[in-house]
Amino acid sequence: MPVMIRLMRFGKRKSPSYRIVAIDKRKKRDGSYIENLGNFNPMQEPVTLEFKKERVQDWIGKGAQMSDTVRNLLKGKLK
């Protein structure tokens, strides 16, 4: 099962918020996920980004791939 770490949208219309999730690559964007790894809210000032560093590194160690957006968000924060 190919696993991706990507964003899952939720929230009201025109007020998006996102979860960072580990999900089967073949599932749709808002489908059922394996594990919730964090939250990203671009609508707050300042923008909030919270994630479980150990769990993200664990999934990457198991072979999970990050989407381009998640990779850019977490750049420099996983070291």
C-alpha positions in Angstrom: 0.0 0.0 0.0 1.7 3.3 -1.1 1.3 5.9 1.6 1.4 9.6 1.1 1.6 12.4 3.6 -0.6 15.2 2.3 -3.2 17.8 3.2 -6.8 17.1 3.8 -9.2 20.1 3.5 -11.9 20.8 6.1 -13.6 23.9 7.4 -16.3 26.2 6.1 -16.6 27.5 2.6 -14.1 30.3 1.9 -12.5 29.5 5.3 -10.3 26.4 4.7 -8.3 24.6 7.2 -6.2 21.6 6.6 -5.1 18.4 8.3 -1.7 16.8 7.6 -2.5 13.1 7.2 -1.0 9.8 6.3 -3.3 8.4 3.6 -3.3 5.7 0.9 -2.1 7.3 -2.3 -5.1 5.9 -4.2 -7.7 7.6 -2.0 -9.4 10.9 -2.9 -8.3 14.1 -1.1 -11.0 13.9 1.7 -11.2 10.2 1.9 -10.6 8.1 5.1 -7.0 8.5 6.3 -4.7 6.2 8.3 -3.4 8.8 10.8 -3.8 12.5 11.6 -0.3 14.0 11.8 -1.1 17.7 12.4 -2.9 20.8 11.4 -2.3 23.8 9.1 -4.5 26.9 9.2 -3.6 29.6 6.5 -6.6 31.8 7.5 -5.3 32.8 10.9 -2.9 35.6 11.5 -0.2 34.5 11.9 -0.5 31.3 10.0 -0.5 28.2 12.3 1.3 25.0 11.6 1.3 22.2 14.2 2.5 18.7 13.5 3.8 15.6 15.3 7.5 15.6 14.3 8.2 12.0 15.6 5.2 10.5 13.7 6.0 12.3 10.5 9.6 11.0 10.6 8.3 7.5 11.5 6.1 7.4 8.4 8.9 8.7 6.2 11.1 5.9 7.6 8.4 3.4 6.6 8.6 4.7 3.0 5.8 7.3 2.9 6.2 10.0 0.3 5.3 13.7 1.1 3.3 15.8 -1.4 5.0 18.9 -2.7 2.9 21.2 -0.6 3.6 19.3 2.6 7.3 19.1 1.8 7.4 22.9 1.4 5.5 23.5 4.6 7.8 21.2 6.7 11.0 22.3 5.0 13.6 22.9 7.6 11.3 21.8 10.5 12.1 18.1 10.4 15.8 18.3 11.3 
